[in-house]
Amino acid sequence: MIPLSVHYTGAQFLTVSEVASVLRISNMTVYRLISSGQLPAVRVGRSYRLRVEDVDRYLAARFTEAG
């Protein structure tokens, strides 16, 4: 078994539905962001999990672009 890095073991993960709710967008839009590489995600079985830090980074990048 390969040990997980400390970077991932302490990470908090969100489901696609939770991210969609926080961003007030549809689940399909979250899936599109994952497919395009704009939002990194980990595949767990048939579903995806997104790190809170990655969602925050995505939002921060968009916020500064809008200004």
Wavefront OBJ file of the C-alpha trace (Angstrom):
o trace
v 0.000 0.000 0.000
v 1.295 3.435 -0.950
v 1.110 5.923 1.935
v -0.845 9.104 1.302
v 1.005 12.365 1.516
v 0.283 14.637 4.435
v -1.112 17.091 1.907
v -4.129 14.875 1.256
v -4.656 13.169 4.592
v -5.535 16.424 6.325
v -7.571 17.789 3.429
v -11.295 18.344 3.642
v -13.296 17.143 0.670
v -16.644 18.232 -0.765
v -19.020 16.388 -3.061
v -20.084 17.794 -6.415
v -23.482 18.662 -4.919
v -21.888 20.511 -2.005
v -19.670 22.546 -4.344
v -22.643 23.341 -6.577
v -24.608 24.517 -3.551
v -21.780 26.724 -2.272
v -21.190 28.282 -5.705
v -24.916 28.407 -6.519
v -24.431 26.617 -9.816
v -25.750 23.322 -11.162
v -24.097 19.958 -10.633
v -23.560 19.756 -14.394
v -21.572 23.002 -14.343
v -19.313 21.552 -11.627
v -18.805 18.437 -13.767
v -17.906 20.667 -16.740
v -15.368 22.569 -14.628
v -13.837 19.245 -13.571
v -13.755 17.937 -17.166
v -12.111 21.116 -18.455
v -9.444 20.973 -15.748
v -10.495 24.234 -14.116
v -11.407 22.440 -10.871
v -9.169 19.556 -9.794
v -11.042 16.566 -8.391
v -10.357 13.103 -7.073
v -12.419 10.246 -8.435
v -13.724 7.941 -5.713
v -15.612 5.055 -7.239
v -18.160 6.592 -9.575
v -18.223 10.006 -7.896
v -15.860 12.941 -7.496
v -14.532 14.718 -4.427
v -13.062 18.206 -4.484
v -10.694 19.657 -1.927
v -11.915 22.773 -0.137
v -8.556 24.439 -0.887
v -9.002 23.877 -4.634
v -12.497 25.378 -4.600
v -11.190 28.386 -2.642
v -8.306 28.797 -5.096
v -10.718 28.648 -8.045
v -12.919 31.335 -6.496
v -9.973 33.555 -5.581
v -8.659 33.412 -9.146
v -12.046 34.371 -10.566
v -12.534 37.150 -8.032
v -9.268 38.869 -8.961
v -9.998 38.522 -12.686
v -13.319 40.321 -12.269
v -11.722 43.351 -10.598
l 1 2 3 4 5 6 7 8 9 10 11 12 13 14 15 16 17 18 19 20 21 22 23 24 25 26 27 28 29 30 31 32 33 34 35 36 37 38 39 40 41 42 43 44 45 46 47 48 49 50 51 52 53 54 55 56 57 58 59 60 61 62 63 64 65 66 67
